[in-house]
Amino acid sequence: MMARSNESDRSLGTTRRDFLKASTALTSAAVAGTLGARVFAGGSDVLRVGMVGCGGRCAGAAAEALTADPGARLVAMCDVFMDRVKDKRRILKEQKGDQVMVDDDHCFVGFDGYKHVIESSDVVLIANAAKFHPLQAMTAVQAGKHVFVEKPHGIDPAGVKLMAAAAKLAKEKGLCFVSGLHSRYDTRYAETVQRIHDGAIGEVISIEENFLRGPYGIIDRKPGLTELQWQCSTQYHFRWLSGDDVPQSLVHNLDRSRWVLREENPTKCHGLGGRSSMTEPIYGDVFDHHSVIYEFASGVRIYAFCRTTTGCHNDSSSVVLGSKGKADITNYRIWGETNWRSTARCNPYQREHDVLFAAIRSGNPINNGDYMVPSTMVTVMGQISCYTGKEVTWEQINQSDFYYPPRPEDCRDDMGPPSKAGPDGSYPVPKPGFTQMI
């Protein structure tokens, strides 16, 4: 580990202790007057929490929400599979005891289950198939509920635009609207980015983003499932549900890049992608590798790579190259003319809920729409470029109303599967140079 340089800290006019004190000031101020500051659920200080989705991520978010606020109670849950609902209810009950108050009448199943959860809750946690995030977030905001919504915040231009409208409406109604892009809640990342902004590596020249790993969430096909149920059970491998790996995985990386670039958006991008080895039916209809180069008016380029292939080199990193050094955001490290590395600790998954519930209690709403929406659109732009093989401009993607059919509001439990396997059992994928989307 590289030794921390006190001289470098002085040259930036700050210290890690000073930064961390400043970065947590909002949370501390809000927490100071939490319980009793506002009333909910029929005049009590209970905050009713509902889960839309009962996979591992939403269960994690629920545990963090209940940890963040002793007055929070989990009261409703939904998923497309009832066994998931009851399994996660059991696990959360073991973890959080009396804070879990979900009776059988508030365990909902099916595509419309989210409506009942929203009706039963004050705070809605949305972490299911990303196709539905914008519709469900908008429905919750329209009903006057606070929202935590996982990434990605849309898988196509139409969805991202709906999420933008939901964030705007939440702001108008004074509701909290918090993103699962947890990097923004990691105080170590925040300090690293602040030092970049303060000139620790000079002028930013380029950024390399990597999310390279094996296939995510491989699930054996259970006997008795319909084709639609099978696709929903392995959502990350079907683009109509997940939007594929640039929105799903690189969204964290590209959100960090926009943060470094002071929220600048690219002017255009070009991408390469395809499916080389993960071709069996269990891998659905998504690509197994993507590369996207984003160009910015400032002259900076982002080189972004993601891959879901077994037996290959793995890497998860965000490396910023500057005129006076480099920064590795995910390792909280700067080297070159300035040498520094953070040794602080932070759980950003917990902190985002600490901030959310403190904001609700204090009556000072927090809204992450300003960065969560454009960061997601950047990933959608790159994914479509990979699928089509065409250069895509920022103007084009924001003018497009393309969506992966069916529309979220048209999904029904008895509908046919949107993706259909060919004679060999494999699912067709987009063909760069031939596929048209925008």
SVG drawing of the C-alpha trace seen along z (x, -y; Angstrom):
<svg xmlns="http://www.w3.org/2000/svg" viewBox="-55 -25 60 56">
<polyline fill="none" stroke="black" stroke-width="0.4" points="0.0,0.0 1.3,-3.4 2.1,-5.7 -0.2,-8.7 1.5,-12.0 0.8,-14.8 2.5,-17.3 0.1,-16.3 -2.8,-16.9 -1.6,-20.4 -1.1,-21.2 -4.8,-20.4 -5.9,-22.6 -7.7,-19.7 -7.2,-16.6 -9.1,-13.3 -10.5,-14.1 -11.7,-17.5 -13.3,-16.0 -15.1,-13.2 -16.4,-15.7 -17.8,-17.8 -19.2,-14.9 -21.2,-13.5 -22.5,-16.9 -25.8,-16.6 -26.5,-13.1 -25.6,-14.2 -27.7,-17.3 -30.7,-15.3 -30.3,-12.5 -30.1,-14.9 -33.9,-15.5 -35.1,-12.2 -37.7,-10.3 -40.8,-12.4 -39.8,-15.1 -42.7,-14.0 -45.5,-11.5 -46.6,-8.8 -48.9,-5.8 -52.0,-7.2 -50.3,-9.7 -47.6,-7.3 -43.8,-7.6 -43.8,-4.4 -42.5,-4.5 -44.1,-1.7 -41.6,-0.1 -42.5,2.0 -40.4,4.2 -40.9,4.4 -38.8,7.4 -37.6,10.1 -34.2,11.0 -31.0,10.6 -30.6,6.8 -34.0,5.8 -33.7,8.0 -30.4,6.2 -32.0,2.8 -34.8,3.8 -32.3,4.9 -30.4,1.6 -33.6,-0.4 -34.7,1.2 -31.2,0.7 -31.2,-3.0 -34.4,-3.8 -35.7,-2.1 -39.2,-3.3 -39.2,-1.6 -41.4,1.5 -41.5,3.8 -45.2,4.2 -45.5,5.4 -43.6,7.4 -44.0,8.6 -42.3,10.6 -43.3,12.6 -42.7,15.8 -44.4,16.3 -41.6,18.7 -39.2,15.8 -41.5,13.5 -41.9,16.0 -38.2,17.0 -37.1,13.4 -39.7,12.6 -38.4,15.5 -34.8,14.4 -35.6,10.7 -37.7,11.8 -34.7,13.7 -32.5,10.6 -34.7,7.8 -37.3,9.4 -40.3,7.3 -39.5,4.7 -40.8,7.2 -44.6,7.1 -45.6,8.6 -48.6,10.9 -49.8,13.3 -52.3,10.7 -49.4,8.4 -47.4,10.9 -48.2,10.1 -47.3,12.0 -47.4,11.1 -46.5,8.2 -49.2,6.0 -48.0,6.8 -46.1,3.5 -49.4,1.6 -50.5,3.2 -47.1,2.7 -47.1,-1.0 -50.6,-1.3 -49.5,0.2 -46.3,-1.8 -44.7,-5.1 -41.3,-4.2 -41.0,-2.0 -37.9,0.0 -37.7,1.0 -35.1,3.6 -36.4,6.1 -36.1,6.4 -34.8,3.0 -37.4,2.8 -40.0,2.0 -38.0,-0.5 -39.3,-3.7 -42.9,-2.7 -42.9,-1.6 -41.0,-4.6 -43.4,-7.0 -46.4,-5.1 -45.0,-5.4 -44.3,-9.1 -47.7,-9.8 -49.1,-8.0 -47.1,-10.4 -44.5,-7.8 -40.8,-8.2 -38.7,-6.0 -35.4,-4.1 -34.8,-2.6 -31.9,-0.4 -29.9,-0.8 -30.2,-0.9 -32.8,-3.6 -34.2,-2.4 -33.0,-0.1 -34.0,-2.1 -34.6,-5.8 -38.3,-5.6 -37.7,-4.2 -35.0,-6.7 -37.2,-9.6 -40.0,-8.2 -37.6,-8.0 -36.5,-11.6 -40.2,-12.6 -40.6,-10.6 -37.6,-12.4 -38.9,-15.8 -42.3,-15.0 -40.8,-13.8 -38.9,-17.1 -42.1,-19.1 -44.0,-17.0 -41.2,-17.2 -40.6,-13.5 -37.3,-11.7 -36.0,-10.0 -32.8,-8.0 -30.7,-6.0 -29.0,-2.7 -25.9,-4.1 -24.1,-3.7 -20.7,-5.2 -22.1,-8.6 -22.6,-7.5 -19.1,-6.1 -17.2,-8.8 -13.9,-7.3 -14.9,-7.6 -16.2,-11.1 -12.9,-12.2 -11.0,-10.7 -13.2,-12.6 -12.9,-15.8 -9.1,-15.6 -9.3,-15.1 -11.5,-18.2 -8.9,-20.0 -6.2,-19.3 -4.3,-16.3 -3.7,-14.7 -3.8,-17.8 -6.1,-18.0 -8.2,-14.9 -7.1,-13.4 -9.0,-10.0 -10.7,-7.5 -10.6,-3.7 -13.6,-1.8 -13.7,2.0 -16.3,4.5 -14.9,7.9 -16.2,11.1 -17.9,14.4 -21.6,14.7 -23.9,13.3 -26.6,15.1 -26.7,18.5 -29.8,20.3 -30.7,23.9 -34.1,24.0 -36.6,25.5 -39.1,28.1 -42.6,26.8 -41.8,23.2 -43.4,21.6 -41.1,19.9 -42.2,16.5 -41.5,17.6 -38.1,19.0 -37.1,15.7 -38.2,13.8 -36.3,16.1 -33.0,15.3 -33.7,11.7 -30.1,10.6 -29.8,12.8 -32.8,11.4 -32.5,7.9 -36.2,7.1 -35.9,7.4 -32.4,6.2 -31.2,4.1 -27.9,6.2 -24.6,5.5 -23.7,1.9 -26.7,0.5 -26.6,3.3 -22.9,3.3 -21.1,0.4 -23.7,-2.1 -21.7,-2.3 -18.5,-2.9 -19.9,-5.5 -21.7,-7.3 -18.3,-7.6 -16.8,-8.9 -19.5,-11.6 -18.9,-12.5 -15.2,-13.0 -16.1,-15.1 -18.4,-17.3 -21.5,-15.7 -20.5,-16.4 -22.3,-14.2 -20.7,-12.7 -21.3,-14.1 -21.2,-10.7 -20.0,-7.1 -19.2,-4.0 -19.3,-0.5 -18.3,3.1 -20.1,6.1 -21.3,9.6 -21.6,13.1 -18.5,15.3 -18.7,18.2 -21.7,17.9 -24.1,19.2 -26.1,22.0 -29.8,21.3 -29.1,20.7 -27.4,17.5 -30.5,16.1 -30.3,13.4 -27.6,11.0 -24.1,10.3 -21.1,11.6 -18.7,8.7 -18.9,5.0 -16.5,2.1 -17.6,-1.5 -15.6,-4.6 -17.3,-7.9 -16.2,-11.3 -16.7,-14.6 -16.7,-18.2 -13.9,-18.8 -11.6,-16.4 -11.8,-13.6 -12.5,-10.1 -13.8,-7.2 -12.8,-3.7 -15.4,-1.4 -15.3,2.4 -17.6,5.1 -17.5,8.8 -19.4,11.9 -17.2,14.8 -15.8,17.6 -12.1,18.5 -10.9,14.9 -9.1,12.1 -11.4,10.3 -11.2,6.6 -13.4,4.0 -11.8,0.6 -12.2,-3.1 -8.8,-4.6 -8.5,-8.3 -5.5,-9.5 -4.4,-13.1 -1.6,-15.4 0.1,-15.1 -0.8,-11.6 -3.4,-8.9 -6.3,-8.1 -7.8,-4.7 -11.2,-5.6 -12.3,-2.1 -9.0,-1.7 -9.2,-5.3 -5.7,-6.0 -3.8,-8.8 -0.3,-8.6 2.1,-10.8 3.0,-14.3 0.6,-13.7 0.6,-10.4 -2.3,-9.6 -4.5,-6.7 -7.5,-6.5 -7.6,-4.0 -11.1,-5.1 -14.1,-2.7 -17.5,-3.2 -20.5,-1.0 -22.2,-2.9 -25.1,-0.5 -26.0,-1.3 -25.2,-5.0 -27.6,-5.6 -30.4,-4.4 -29.1,-6.3 -29.3,-9.5 -32.7,-8.6 -34.5,-7.9 -32.8,-10.9 -34.1,-13.1 -37.6,-11.7 -37.7,-12.3 -36.2,-15.8 -38.6,-16.9 -35.6,-17.9 -36.1,-15.7 -33.1,-14.4 -33.4,-13.8 -30.7,-12.0 -32.4,-12.6 -29.8,-15.1 -27.2,-12.4 -29.0,-9.1 -30.9,-9.8 -28.1,-11.1 -25.7,-8.4 -28.2,-5.8 -28.8,-7.3 -25.1,-7.2 -25.2,-3.4 -28.3,-3.0 -26.5,-5.0 -23.5,-2.7 -25.6,0.5 -27.5,-0.6 -24.3,-1.4 -23.0,2.1 -26.2,3.7 -26.4,1.7 -22.7,1.2 -23.5,-2.5 -22.1,-5.7 -24.8,-7.2 -24.9,-10.8 -26.2,-12.3 -28.7,-14.2 -30.0,-11.0 -30.4,-9.0 -32.3,-11.8 -34.6,-12.3 -35.4,-8.6 -38.5,-6.9 -37.2,-3.4 -38.2,-0.7 -37.8,3.0 -41.3,4.5 -43.6,5.0 -44.1,1.8 -43.9,2.3 -47.5,1.4 -48.6,4.0 -46.8,7.0 -49.3,9.6 -48.8,12.8 -50.4,14.8 -48.6,13.1 -46.3,15.0 -42.5,14.8 -41.1,11.7 -37.9,13.6 -38.4,16.9 -35.8,19.6 -34.8,20.9 -34.8,24.5 -31.5,25.3 -32.9,23.9 -30.7,20.8 -32.2,17.3 -31.4,14.8 -29.2,11.8 -28.9,8.4 -26.6,8.3 -24.3,5.2 -24.6,3.7 -28.0,5.1 -30.1,4.4 -31.9,1.1 -33.1,-0.6 -33.0,-4.4"/>
</svg>
